[in-house]
Amino acid sequence: MKTLKLTESEESRLIKILQERYSKSLNLFEISTIKGILEKLGVKVDDWTPDFKDL
C-alpha cells in the first residue's frame, strides 16, 4: 500500500470533493468506501451507512 503525503490545502480540497460525491451518491458500496476514506482522513461521518466490510 502506498502512503500519500498531502499538503493541508490538498487534504482540505480532497475532503470537500469526497463529501460532495458522498452526499450525491445512491450507490451503497460507493458511499461506504467514501465514508471509510473520509474517516481515515479524520472526518467524522455520523450516519447510518455501514462500513464496507459490513456489506
C-alpha positions in Angstrom: 0.0 0.0 0.0 1.3 3.4 -0.9 1.3 6.3 1.5 0.3 9.7 0.2 1.7 12.9 1.6 -0.8 15.8 1.1 -0.5 19.4 1.9 -3.2 20.9 4.1 -4.8 22.6 1.1 -4.8 19.3 -0.9 -6.3 17.4 2.0 -9.0 20.1 2.5 -9.9 20.0 -1.2 -9.9 16.2 -1.3 -12.2 16.1 1.7 -14.6 18.6 0.1 -14.7 16.6 -3.2 -15.3 13.3 -1.3 -18.0 14.9 0.8 -19.8 16.2 -2.2 -19.6 12.9 -4.0 -20.8 11.1 -0.8 -23.8 13.3 -0.5 -24.9 12.8 -4.1 -24.2 9.0 -4.4 -27.0 6.5 -4.4 -24.6 3.5 -4.6 -24.2 2.0 -1.1 -20.9 0.4 -1.9 -19.5 3.7 -3.1 -20.9 5.6 -0.1 -19.4 3.1 2.3 -16.0 3.3 0.6 -16.0 7.1 0.6 -17.1 7.0 4.3 -14.0 4.9 5.1 -11.7 7.2 3.2 -13.1 10.3 5.0 -12.7 8.6 8.3 -9.1 7.8 7.5 -8.6 11.5 6.8 -10.0 12.3 10.3 -13.5 13.3 9.2 -16.3 12.1 11.4 -19.1 10.6 9.3 -22.1 10.2 11.6 -24.9 8.4 9.7 -26.5 5.1 9.2 -24.2 3.9 6.4 -22.4 0.6 7.2 -18.7 0.2 6.8 -17.7 -1.5 3.5 -16.6 -4.7 5.4 -20.1 -5.0 6.9 -21.7 -5.2 3.5 
